[in-house]
Amino acid sequence: MPEESVSGDWSRRQFLSASAGSALALPLADAAEGAPDKPLPIMQATGVKVGEVTENSAIVWTRLTANTARNNDGILFPQRKKDQPRHVVDMPTAEIEGACPGAAGRIRVRYTAVPGGGDGAATEWVDVTAETDFTHHFKLTDLKPATVYHYTVETTEPNGTTRHGPRHGQFQTAPTRDVPSDFRFCVMTCQGYPDRDHADGHHIYPSMLALKPRFVTMTGDVVYYDNDEPEAKTPELARLHWERMFSLPRQVELLGNVASYWLKDDHDTLDNDSWPGRRAGKLTFAEGQEIFRQQTPMTEPGYRTFRWGRDLQIWFTDGRDHRSPNTMEDGPDKTIWGAEQKAWFKKTVAESDATWKILISPTPLVGPDRVNKKDNHANAGFTHEGSELREWIKANVPENFFICCGDRHWQYHSVHPTTGVQEFSVGAASDAHAGGTPGENPEYHKFHRVKGGFLSVTVRPAGQESELLFEHRDVFGKPVYEYKARRSL
């Protein structure tokens, strides 16, 4: 597929032509209080994100910005080579390329299930300030299942007298658990800012949007505080990484029109292989945790589960908040998940009656990984807990449980040689970011590819069965590998 075919305009046409109404032409907010003669500036340069979607609720993440667009003409920090010193940041972050300074003011969300507008609900106006980086998370409740909702985010100056232009979008709620699951979702991870394929963002965003997924999972390392210049050694620079990545037009387009679920890992919390109590310059691990919560539409705790119809339940686990130091000697007390999360996982997976059960993990449980790594359940450093979890899966959900993992910069489908646990590694978000594999291992691998891309997962009825289809795709959305499973109902 040529590069031009994944432009933002192309993906928008493809997505909206197949959707119930246009998310970009909704007159809901303007009609309510009288539209101005001239378009007003939209002061939401970092877009909108909709997360934690259930059959009757969702969280709408919003942020008020000082400007209508990112600072494309700011100071550019070239990516340094390993033998080069770090760049010195001696200017305000607002002057750096991609910066989107926030602004104080008021925000509210209007939403409706009626295509093209009509009567809808509205949240209360909320003041946003520097205390929350000018963000607010709106919890929408009492939504209808399996329904496309159109939303409008409105903003004003602090006194409320000067209104800005609205930003529109849409998302779809989950079906109830008695409805056969029939949809696709996408899984992505590991996106480096200097490794993006295009000035407008990574190719995978319009590629995923063109597939019309119900949701996308952002599976850790969505920014790189330590690898990508300028290094985030302060909270201000950490927020800059979020501003510049998620103000890219392709990112804004997808996340404004498709629901998303978020997981953090090491690089988007603090730095490589980090754990609680550590710090990087003036940025502490605790501040990194808070910034991630601030910048994403997610709830606490970081481990949670969601049901999507009769046939699918997904689990998200957190690998940073509860972990032991990587340097600790391995044994029964060394953990990545922590006792509470591990007990929750086993209990909820065992109780689920979903046809298919999928764990979406920021790090691998199967691998294999490089021998010098010691940060995940596929490594020797966490052998005890990794073996415990794989053996539990083998004993309790041997046929209908799968793992989709982030963290590794290559794509694979692995089957653990002794427990049979199956794992699909998503791979890096771009070809330039791919690499690092220890090589293909025939004892584990059914598929192995060192290129960028993403994973799409489809659940659909197949006569008296339910079919589950995993597809590794390249950055343009072309399938490069597939695996199918079926179960009788």
C-alpha positions, 0 to 999 in steps of 0.5 A: 500500500503506498504511503498516500493511501494512509493519509489522515483524510483517507482514513477519515473518509473510510471510517466515517462512511461506515459509521453511524453518522459523522463525528466531525459534523455534529452540530450538537453543542453549537445548536444548543446555544447558537452557532457564531457567524465565524468558526471559533478557534478550537483550543484542544491541541492535544485532542480527546481520548475516550477510555474504560468503555463498558456497556453503560459507561465511559471516561472522556479525557479532555485538556484545554490548551493555550493554542489551537495547534502544537508548536511545529516551529519550535526547537527540535532536539535531534535523536542522539547516538549512544556515544553522544552526551544528552542535550541540555534543555535551557529553554522553556518547554513551550519553545520546544517542537511539539509543545502544547502548553495548557491554559486555564478555563472551563470544559464540559462534554455534551453527548448523544446517541442520535446521529447528526445531533438532536437532544443529548446530555451534558456534563456540568462545566468544570474549571481546569488549572495547572494543578491537573495540567489543565485536564479533566476526566469526565465519567459518562454513565447510564449509556446504552449498550452497543451504541455509537455515541457522538460527543462534543467537548466545549471550552471557554476562558476562565470567566466563561464569557468567551467561548472557543470552538468545539471538538467532536468525536465518537465512540461505541459502547460494549454489548451486553454479555448475552449478545454474541461478540462480533467485532474487531479490536487492535493492540499496539505498543512501543512508539518512539517519537523520532521513529514515527513514519510521517510528520503527522504521526505513525502509519499504524494510526490511520491503518488501524482506523481504516479497520473500524475497530471497536477499541484500541489498546495502548499497551505501554511505552507510548512515550519514551522519557529516557530514550527520546530527546529531550530526556524527561528529568523533570515533570514538565519535560515528561508532560512535553513527551505526552503533548508532542506525541498525542497532538500529532494529527493521526493520533488525534484522529484515531483517539477521538473516534475510537475507544481506547484502553491504556497500560503503562510500562517503564519508559512512560512511567520513568525510565528503562526497567524502572520500579517504585522508589526510583527517580530520574533527575528531578522526576520521581517514580511516583510523579511518573505514575501520577502523570500517566494517570493524568494524561490517560482516560483510565481508572485505578487500580491499573489492573482491571477487566472488561466484558465485551459481549457473550464471547470475549472478556479482556484483562489488563495487568499492571507491571510497574506499581506493585513490582519488586526491584529487578535486582532482588534475588528470585524466589516466592517473594519476588513479584511483578504483579503483587499478591493482590493483583495476582489473586484478583487475576486468578479469581476473575479469570476462573469465574468468567464464563466468556468463550474467549479470555485474553490477557493484554499485558505490557510485558511478555509472560512467554517470550522468549526474550534476550538472556541479558534482560531481567524485567519480565516474566519471560526472564530468569530474574522472575522465573518463580512468578512466571512459572507460577502464572503459566502453570496456573493458566495451563491448569485452569484455562488451557484452551480458551486463554491467550496473551497479547503483550507489548514491550518487545520490539518484534512481532511473534506468536509463541507457544510455551514448550511445557505449558502450551500458553500462547502469546502474541507480541504486538511489535513496535509501532514503526519499522524504524523502532523494530529490533532487539530480538534474540532471534527466531526460536523454533521451540517457541515460535510459530511466527517471528518478524522483526518489523513494525506494525500492530495486532488486530483481533477479531471475534465473530460468530461462525455457525454454532461456534465462535471464531477468534482471529489474531492477525499480525499486520504491518504498519500499513495494515496488511496482514503478515500472519494469522492464527484462528481458533474456534469453540463450540457454544 
